[in-house]
Structure formats: structure tokens, C-alpha cells
Amino acid sequence: MTRTRPQTPRPAERAKTIATRGGPAVLMPAVDHEPASGLRTEPTLHHVHASGRASILLPDHDPLVTATRGEGRSEAGRSGDADRVDADAANELAITLEITDEAPVDLRERVRGLLWITGWLRPLDRRAARTRAVTIAEQQPDERLLDLDHGLTMLDLVPASFVLADSEGTHSLSTQTFGAATADPFCKQETHWLRHLEDVHPDVVEALSRHLPAELRGGEIRPLGVDRYGLRLRVEGALGDHDVRLGFDQPVSCQRTLGLALRKLVGCPFLHAAAATRHPSDTALTSHRHSSDDRRHPARPGPTPPRTRERAPGAFPGRRSFSRGSVAIRPHVLRP
């Protein structure tokens, strides 16, 4: 029997999803000779805009802020408006913003991927910074924005390249490709849905485990992720962790179609009746009394053999395994 590889989001979509979700982030120098070299700075707030530019909020006296002001680097910025453009160019810093994609549930290894945005960190004048703050607040209100000009400074990160590393591999993206991509439609709801499955519907785990190969069913199955192409599960076993993707028959685009796809994976006996009576405004995941697993594995319920793919998360650049801690994710190959 031949198993079909399930469809997955393209690299640009996965990168845009991580950026939109906005996980933990750090700033790192991109070259050794920058004045802040060697520092890993955690921004007070970061926001990646649709174009790929990022707004970075830092304390006024952070070394990166003082470096972009030219303090200790350039006196040109103090000589008047005529020199302002040259001063700003001289005070750009080559910086990498690293954003970590973490699983919403408390797995023993929560890191699902990393996104690196490398570019030039520049100062913003007061008017531009306030305009950025208003734009961010309209999309994602955050009280930390109120401290702009009251102990916090906003900087502008102009991207030059994007690198994504996750369980699908490592991908380099241009600014044009990233800017044209669209985030997964469920990226903002994923955290709530997966935590709800983990805490309230443990029976879904048992129902979904039928799609897993026999050798993985002895591990603890946890919800890992959900997107328009399928549900991802993590199997935490004694010998390591394995990810499985359970692929939907076709991509979904709203909560109603997501709910139907999940019920089909679970094997809901009332699928057709539910499809006829389900109200579009109902929450897709919270209505099922099912549990979720945390492994990547595509499958179809019922008599039709499921599309199945199981693989271990891929390696990050410079890393031997997809691991930020002591737990290494080990490869596991499924055979027909």
C-alpha cells in the first residue's frame, strides 16, 4: 500500500504564520564588529508587519538604542539637519531578530520552529514611531505601547533576508516572497483550541491514535499544531519524540469546515447530521468530545487507508537535531 504525502503549508506561509503569531524573540548582532556584538537582547515588544519590516520596542538606554543614536559611534548626528541622513545611515546596525515558534501546550520540548529576520536596525523619529505604535495597536493592542517616549524607544528593522527552520527543513526566503505570503487563517486561534483539546477533550486523543502506526501508540500523544491542511500531533516516547501530521482531505478556510474535517479524522458517527445542523458561528474545535495527540501524521478515517506521514523535526542551521533543550527529536520512518 502506498502512503500519500500530506499537503503542508508552503515555507513562506509557515514563516508568515510564525511572524504573525509573535512568539518569544531576541535580537542578535548579525556581524562581529557591531558595537552591541555578543549581546542577545530581548525586546520589550516586537511586531512584524505584513511587508516584513519589524518594529522593535526597547528601553531608552539599551545598548542597541544608544548605538543607533550614534552615541560612541558618530558625531555627525549632532551637527544639524544637513547631516541627518548621513548620520542615520552611519548608525544602522546589522541585526538578526530570532522569533521562536512554541507549542501552545506544555510539551517536554516546546520549540516547533525558528524564524530569523536579518536586516538593518534604524532609528525612527518621534512622529514615525508614534504612527507605528498606532498601527500596531489597531492590529494587536498592547499596553506597553503606551510607554513609547516614556522610557521606551521604537526602532525600525528593515529586512534583507528571512530564514525558516522547522520540522519540514530549513528554507531561505526573499523579502518579496515573505511579503506576498499570507499567514494561516487559524494562527491566532490555535493556542486556545489546542489547550482546550488538551484539557477538556482527552477522548479525542484516543480517537485520533487509530491513525498512528502501532509502534507509536504506546507513547503519550499530545496536540502540537493545527493549520488549514491538517492537525499535527507529538508522540512523546521513552526513546524520543516523534511528530505526525494528520492531513485533511482538502484545505479548510473557516471554523465550520475545520470542524467537519476534524470530526472526519476522529471518525464521528454523526458527521452527516452534524454537517446539516452545525451553525457556522460555532467554535470548530471546542464542540468535539475528542482528544488530541502530538505527532505529525496524515490520515483518512474510516475504511479508506489514511494518508500518513511521520517524520522527525528537521535540523536547524548549525544544529545536529531539532532541539533547543535536552530532548532531541529522533527520526522515525513509516513504511507502506
C-alpha positions as CSV (number, residue, x, y, z in Angstrom):
1,M,0.0,0.0,0.0
2,T,1.4,3.4,-1.0
3,R,1.0,6.2,1.6
4,T,0.5,9.6,0.1
5,R,2.5,12.5,1.5
6,P,0.0,15.0,3.1
7,Q,-0.2,18.6,1.9
8,T,1.6,21.1,4.1
9,P,1.8,25.0,4.1
10,R,4.5,26.4,1.9
11,P,7.6,27.7,3.6
12,A,6.6,31.4,3.1
13,E,3.2,30.7,4.7
14,R,4.8,29.0,7.7
15,A,7.2,31.8,8.1
16,K,4.5,34.4,7.9
17,T,2.4,32.4,10.4
18,I,5.3,32.4,13.0
19,A,5.8,36.1,12.5
20,T,2.1,36.9,12.8
21,R,1.7,34.7,15.9
22,G,4.6,36.6,17.5
23,G,6.4,34.2,19.9
24,P,9.4,34.9,22.1
25,A,12.1,36.9,20.4
26,V,15.7,38.0,20.8
27,L,17.9,40.4,18.9
28,M,21.4,39.3,17.9
29,P,24.2,41.1,16.1
30,A,24.5,39.9,12.5
31,V,28.2,40.8,12.2
32,D,31.0,40.7,14.7
33,H,32.1,44.3,14.5
34,E,28.8,45.9,15.6
35,P,29.1,47.8,18.9
36,A,26.5,45.6,20.6
37,S,28.2,42.4,19.4
38,G,27.9,39.4,21.7
39,L,24.6,40.6,23.2
40,R,21.3,38.8,23.0
41,T,18.7,41.4,23.7
42,E,15.1,40.5,24.4
43,P,12.9,43.3,23.1
44,T,10.2,44.8,25.2
45,L,7.9,44.3,22.2
46,H,8.3,43.3,18.6
47,H,5.8,43.4,15.8
48,V,6.5,42.1,12.3
49,H,4.4,44.0,9.7
50,A,2.9,42.3,6.6
51,S,5.7,43.7,4.5
52,G,8.3,42.0,6.7
53,R,9.6,45.2,8.4
54,A,9.6,44.9,12.2
55,S,9.0,47.5,14.9
56,I,11.2,46.9,17.9
57,L,10.4,48.5,21.3
58,L,13.4,48.8,23.7
59,P,14.3,50.7,26.8
60,D,15.8,54.1,26.1
61,H,19.2,53.2,27.5
62,D,19.5,49.8,25.8
63,P,22.9,49.5,24.0
64,L,21.1,48.9,20.7
65,V,19.2,52.2,21.1
66,T,22.3,54.2,22.0
67,A,24.2,52.7,19.1
68,T,21.5,53.7,16.6
69,R,21.6,57.2,18.0
70,G,25.3,57.3,17.2
71,E,26.5,57.7,20.8
72,G,30.1,56.5,20.8
73,R,30.0,55.9,17.1
74,S,29.4,59.1,15.2
75,E,29.2,62.8,16.0
76,A,27.5,63.5,12.7
77,G,24.1,63.3,14.1
78,R,24.8,66.3,16.3
79,S,25.9,68.6,13.5
80,G,22.5,69.6,12.3
81,D,19.7,68.6,9.9
82,A,22.0,68.8,6.9
83,D,23.9,65.8,8.1
84,R,20.9,63.8,9.4
85,V,20.5,61.4,6.5
86,D,24.2,60.5,6.5
87,A,24.1,60.1,10.3
88,D,21.2,57.8,10.2
89,A,22.9,55.7,7.5
90,A,26.0,55.5,9.6
91,N,24.1,54.4,12.7
92,E,22.4,51.4,11.1
93,L,23.1,48.1,12.8
94,A,23.2,44.8,11.1
95,I,20.8,42.8,13.4
96,T,19.1,39.4,13.4
97,L,15.7,39.1,15.0
98,E,15.1,35.5,16.1
99,I,11.4,34.5,16.7
100,T,10.7,31.2,18.4
101,D,7.6,29.2,17.5
102,E,6.5,27.4,20.7
103,A,3.7,24.8,21.0
104,P,0.7,26.1,23.0
105,V,0.7,23.1,25.3
106,D,3.3,22.2,27.8
107,L,5.3,19.6,25.9
108,R,8.7,18.5,27.1
109,E,10.2,20.1,24.0
110,R,8.0,23.0,23.0
111,V,10.1,24.6,20.2
112,R,8.4,23.9,16.9
113,G,10.5,26.2,14.7
114,L,12.6,29.3,14.4
115,L,12.4,32.3,12.1
116,W,15.4,34.5,11.6
117,I,14.9,38.0,10.2
118,T,18.2,39.7,9.3
119,G,18.4,43.3,8.3
120,W,19.3,46.8,9.3
121,L,18.1,48.3,12.6
122,R,17.5,52.0,12.2
123,P,16.2,54.8,14.5
124,L,12.7,56.3,14.0
125,D,11.9,59.9,14.6
126,R,9.2,60.7,17.1
127,R,6.4,61.1,14.6
128,A,7.2,57.9,12.7
129,A,7.4,56.0,15.9
130,R,4.0,57.2,17.1
131,T,2.5,56.3,13.8
132,R,3.9,52.8,14.0
133,A,2.5,52.5,17.6
134,V,-0.9,53.4,16.4
135,T,-0.7,50.9,13.5
136,I,0.4,48.1,15.9
137,A,-2.3,49.0,18.4
138,E,-5.0,48.7,15.7
139,Q,-3.9,45.2,14.9
140,Q,-2.7,43.9,18.3
141,P,-3.5,46.2,21.3
142,D,-0.7,46.2,23.9
143,E,-0.4,48.4,26.9
144,R,3.4,48.5,26.5
145,L,2.9,50.8,23.5
146,L,1.7,53.5,26.0
147,D,5.3,53.7,27.3
148,L,6.7,54.9,24.0
149,D,8.6,58.2,24.7
150,H,8.2,57.4,28.4
151,G,11.2,55.1,28.9
152,L,10.9,53.1,25.7
153,T,12.1,53.8,22.2
154,M,10.9,52.3,19.0
155,L,13.4,51.2,16.3
156,D,12.8,50.0,12.7
157,L,14.2,46.7,11.4
158,V,14.4,46.8,7.6
159,P,14.7,43.1,6.5
160,A,17.2,41.8,4.0
161,S,16.5,38.1,4.3
162,F,14.4,35.5,6.1
163,V,15.4,32.0,7.2
164,L,12.9,29.5,8.5
165,A,13.8,26.3,10.3
166,D,11.2,23.8,11.4
167,S,10.3,20.1,11.1
168,E,9.9,20.5,7.3
169,G,13.5,21.6,6.9
170,T,15.4,24.9,6.5
171,H,14.3,27.5,3.9
172,S,15.7,30.9,2.9
173,L,13.1,33.4,1.7
174,S,13.4,36.7,-0.1
175,T,11.7,39.8,1.3
176,Q,9.3,39.8,-1.7
177,T,8.3,36.2,-1.1
178,F,7.7,36.8,2.6
179,G,5.7,40.0,1.9
180,A,3.4,38.3,-0.6
181,A,2.7,35.3,1.7
182,T,-0.4,35.0,3.9
183,A,-0.5,33.6,7.4
184,D,-2.5,30.5,8.2
185,P,-6.1,31.6,8.9
186,F,-6.2,29.8,12.3
187,C,-2.9,31.0,13.7
188,K,-4.5,33.4,16.2
189,Q,-7.0,30.8,17.5
190,E,-4.6,27.8,17.6
191,T,-3.4,28.4,21.1
192,H,-6.9,28.4,22.6
193,W,-8.1,25.5,20.6
194,L,-5.2,23.2,21.3
195,R,-5.2,23.9,25.0
196,H,-8.9,23.2,25.1
197,L,-8.4,19.9,23.4
198,E,-5.6,19.0,25.8
199,D,-7.5,20.0,28.9
200,V,-11.2,19.2,28.2
201,H,-11.4,16.5,25.5
202,P,-8.9,13.7,26.3
203,D,-11.1,11.3,24.4
204,V,-10.1,12.9,21.1
205,V,-6.6,11.6,21.7
206,E,-7.8,8.0,21.8
207,A,-9.9,8.5,18.7
208,L,-7.0,10.0,16.7
209,S,-4.5,7.5,17.9
210,R,-6.0,4.9,15.5
211,H,-4.2,6.8,12.6
212,L,-0.8,6.2,14.2
213,P,1.5,3.3,13.4
214,A,1.4,0.6,16.1
215,E,4.9,1.3,17.3
216,L,4.0,4.9,18.3
217,R,0.7,4.2,20.1
218,G,2.5,3.4,23.3
219,G,3.8,6.9,23.8
220,E,1.9,9.9,25.2
221,I,0.0,11.6,22.4
222,R,-0.2,15.4,22.6
223,P,-1.6,18.2,20.4
224,L,1.2,20.0,18.6
225,G,-0.4,22.3,16.0
226,V,-3.3,22.9,13.6
227,D,-3.4,24.6,10.3
228,R,-5.6,24.7,7.2
229,Y,-4.0,21.5,5.9
230,G,-4.3,19.3,8.9
231,L,-3.6,18.5,12.6
232,R,-0.1,17.9,14.0
233,L,0.5,15.6,16.9
234,R,3.5,14.9,19.1
235,V,4.2,11.4,20.5
236,E,6.4,11.6,23.5
237,G,8.0,8.2,23.9
238,A,10.7,6.6,26.1
239,L,13.2,6.7,23.2
240,G,12.4,10.2,21.9
241,D,9.7,12.4,20.4
242,H,8.0,11.9,17.1
243,D,5.8,14.3,15.1
244,V,2.9,13.1,13.0
245,R,0.6,15.1,10.6
246,L,-3.0,14.0,10.1
247,G,-3.9,15.6,6.8
248,F,-7.4,16.8,5.9
249,D,-8.9,15.7,2.6
250,Q,-8.7,19.2,1.4
251,P,-7.6,22.6,2.8
252,V,-10.1,24.3,5.1
253,S,-10.7,28.0,5.4
254,C,-13.2,28.6,8.2
255,Q,-14.2,27.2,11.6
256,R,-17.2,25.3,10.1
257,T,-15.1,23.4,7.5
258,L,-12.3,22.9,10.1
259,G,-14.8,21.3,12.5
260,L,-16.1,18.9,9.8
261,A,-12.5,17.9,8.8
262,L,-11.7,17.2,12.5
263,R,-14.8,15.2,13.0
264,K,-13.9,13.1,10.0
265,L,-10.4,12.4,11.3
266,V,-11.9,11.4,14.7
267,G,-14.5,9.2,13.0
268,C,-17.6,10.9,14.3
269,P,-20.6,8.7,13.6
270,F,-22.9,11.7,13.4
271,L,-20.8,13.5,10.7
272,H,-23.6,14.0,8.2
273,A,-26.1,15.0,10.7
274,A,-23.7,17.4,12.3
275,A,-22.8,18.9,8.9
276,A,-26.5,19.6,8.3
277,T,-27.2,21.2,11.7
278,R,-23.9,22.9,12.6
279,H,-24.1,26.6,12.8
280,P,-21.2,28.5,11.1
281,S,-20.5,30.6,14.2
282,D,-19.9,27.6,16.5
283,T,-16.3,27.1,17.5
284,A,-14.8,24.3,15.4
285,L,-12.7,22.5,18.0
286,T,-14.4,23.1,21.2
287,S,-17.6,21.2,20.2
288,H,-15.9,17.8,19.9
289,R,-15.5,15.3,22.8
290,H,-12.3,14.0,21.4
291,S,-8.7,14.2,22.4
292,S,-5.6,15.4,20.5
293,D,-2.2,13.8,20.0
294,D,1.1,15.5,19.4
295,R,2.6,13.8,16.5
296,R,2.6,14.6,12.7
297,H,0.8,12.1,10.7
298,P,-1.7,12.4,7.8
299,A,-4.6,10.1,7.6
300,R,-8.1,9.5,6.4
301,P,-10.7,7.9,8.7
302,G,-13.0,5.0,8.0
303,P,-12.3,2.2,5.6
304,T,-10.2,4.3,3.3
305,P,-6.5,3.9,4.2
306,P,-5.3,7.2,5.8
307,R,-2.7,9.4,4.1
308,T,0.2,9.1,6.6
309,R,3.5,10.8,7.0
310,E,5.6,10.7,10.1
311,R,8.9,12.3,10.4
312,A,11.2,13.8,13.0
313,P,11.6,17.6,13.0
314,G,14.5,18.7,10.8
315,A,17.8,20.2,11.8
316,F,18.3,23.9,12.4
317,P,21.4,25.6,10.8
318,G,24.4,24.7,12.9
319,R,22.4,22.2,15.0
320,R,22.6,18.4,14.8
321,S,19.0,17.9,15.8
322,F,15.8,19.9,16.1
323,S,16.1,20.6,19.8
324,R,16.6,23.7,22.0
325,G,16.9,21.6,25.2
326,S,18.0,18.2,26.3
327,V,15.3,16.4,24.3
328,A,16.4,15.5,20.8
329,I,13.7,14.7,18.3
330,R,14.6,11.4,16.6
331,P,13.7,10.4,13.1
332,H,11.1,7.7,12.5
333,V,10.4,6.3,9.1
334,L,7.0,4.9,8.2
335,R,6.8,2.2,5.6
336,P,3.8,1.2,3.5
